[in-house]
Amino acid sequence: MALSEVSLESAEKKAADKVEVTILQEALKQFNGNVKEIVKCLNMPAGAIHMKLNYPPPVEYEQPRLDPQGARGL
């Protein structure tokens, strides 16, 4: 990728994402992998933490599945 193709905005976004992941990884170590404690400490939704760390979401965060006919009973 040529330097001219990299915008300052995208570079800032990538850098911010890396910092955020680093903070979350350190929080995982500090709280022994307890995401609920990280949620309390950082005031961040658990789903966002899982997404940023590329973890599968816990069961309670999975989207409900619709039946093949669409909405239930319609």
N, C-alpha and C positions, 0 to 999 in steps of 0.2 A: 504494500500500500504506500503510495507516494505521500509525502508530507502535505502536499496541497489538498489531498483528499480527507485529511483529518481536520475536523473543525474543533475549535476550542471548546465548544459546548459538549461534543461527544467525548473529548478527552477528559473534561471535568467530570462528566457523568461516570466514566469508567473508573476514574481515580476515587470518586466518592463511593462507588460500589465496592471497590477493593477495601477501602477503609472500613466500611460498614461490615463487611464479611469478617475482617480481622477482629473488629470489636466483638462481633457475635461469637467467633471462635474462642476468644479469650474469656467471654462470659460463660461459654460451655465448660471451659476448664474450671473457672472459679466456682461454678455452681454444680460441678460434677455431672453435667449433661442434663440437669433438671430445667427443662424449658419453662415450666410454670414459674420458677424463680426468676428466670431471665425476663419473662413477661412483666412480672412485678417491678423488677429493677429498672428496666429500660422503657416501661410503659409502651410496649410494642405488641401487636397481636401475634399470637402463637403461629398462626398461618403464615404471616409475613416472615417470621423467623425461619420456619421450615422451608419456605420458598427461596429465601436468600441463601440458605445453606444447602439447597438442593436435596433436602430430606423429604421423604414421602410424608404427607400430612397424617396426623393421627386420625383414627377412625372417625372421631366426632367432627372432623373438618371436611370429610368427603361430601361431595354434592349428592343429594338424593337423585336416584335414577328414575326417570319416567318410564311407564310401561310403553310397549311398542305403539299403542294407539294414541300416544300423546299424554295429555293431562289425565289424571285418574278420573274415571267415571264420565268423561265427556266424549 
